[in-house]
Amino acid sequence: MAETRIIDGKAFAAGLLVRMTAEVAALAFQPGLAVVLVGIDPASQVYVRNKAKTTVRVGMKSFEFLLPAETPEQELLALIARLNADAEVHGILVQLPLPGHLNTPAVIAAIDPDKDVDGLHVINTGRLAAGLPGLVPCTPLGCLLLLRDALGDMAGMNAVVVGRSNLVGKPVAQLLLQENCTVTIAHSKSRDLPEICRGADILVAAVGWPEMVRGGWIKPGATVIDVGINRVAETKIVGDVAFAEAMGIAGRITPVPGGVGPMTIACLLQNTLTAAKRREGAKK
């Protein structure tokens, strides 16, 4: 049985934050991130609190807006308009999911694309598809950084992305295309999914289905990026890949937790820094 190397996302994210702190300190201005949370979802509240702490830790300004669940859409759109116009705010993130009475696409569309640090605005989606500079969704960007660190040049590798969401699957596929991989997007309607996965040098699992990808689906020596975070018991969290089965088959794998997860906040701040440098640079 071959040895499988663990891709330590927690350590990589920590290093990224250290480098970012030094870069922020050297700037002539202070980047600012505004996070908007509508409603009192406990998991989202914890996530927003962690984002705010980390934002301040790297030397950026943190602006938090905690709105009641029943906030009217016009009120939320008015807040976004104010943040778009605020010179101290370089990045805007509206925490998803939103309460049901709010039109999520309309809210995302209201954010200035150059401040859209979640990378979900259709203009940023288009920029990514066209290979133009833009803001890339945080989790896919985290996956790419981990892959680059683990593999270096990925040109010519077969990459299979299981999942086709706008949040992860599609942007990851676009990023891997830009790395000159041969990319297949697989999903619930794909025929013989195990066989498709077995052809992958790089396998990205992003379906939100606990341990769906079995050890026998993995090509020996492949690099596996597990984006899934699934709570299967009160205290147990697993990924989309059957981790124990993958060990000894995969060449490299991200664990859950401690793999892709820590990269998401680090990449959110990386996007904020990118947006800030572009905006301030454009003023000169």
C-alpha positions, 0 to 999 in steps of 0.5 A: 500500500502506497503512502498518502500525503496529507495536504495541510490546508490549515498550515497553508492558510496560516502561512498565507495570512502571515504573508498577507499581514506583512503585505497589508502593513507595507501599504499606504492605506488600510484595506476594508472588508464589509460583511453583511449577515441577514438573520440569526443563523448560529453557524453563520454568526460564528463564521462572520465572527471568525471572519471579522477577527481574522480581518483585524488580525491581518491589519484590515478594517472590519465592518459588520452589519447584522440585520434582522431576518425580516429586513426588507429587500430594498433596505438591504439593497440600500445598504449595499449601495452605500457600501459600494460608494464607501471609499473605506470599503474595498470588499463586500460579502453578503453571507449566504444563504439569505432568508427566503423572502430575499432575491439572492441573485438580485442582491449579488447583482447589486454588489459592485463587481470590483468589491465582490470578494465572494466572486459570485457576480455574473461579471466576475463569473464572465471574467473567469470564463474569459480568462480575464482578471477578476475576483474568484470565489474563495473556496475554488481559489483555495483549492487552486492554491493547495493544488499548485503547492502540492503539484506545481505545473499541472499542464496536461493532467486529467482533472475531474470535478464532481459537482457543478455548483456556481459556488465551487464546481464550475469555478474550480473547473475554469481555474483548472482549465487555466492551468492547462488541465484536461477537465471533466465536470461530473455530477449526479446525472453522469453515467458511470461516475466511478469510472469517470473518477478513476481517470482523474490525476486530480479529483475535486469532490464538491457535492455535499454528500457524505463519503460519496467518493469511495476508495475504489473510485480513486486512481492510485497516486491521484491528488484528491481535494475534498471540498465537502463538509458534512455533519453526520453525527452531533460531533462528527464532520466528514467530507465527500470522500471516504477518507479512510478508504482513500488512504493508501490509494491517493497520492495526496489528499485534503482532510476534513476538517483541516483541508480546504475549509481553513483556506476559504477565509484566507482567500476571502482576505486575499480577494479583499487585498487584491480588490483594494490594491486594484482600486487604490492603484486605479486612483493614482 
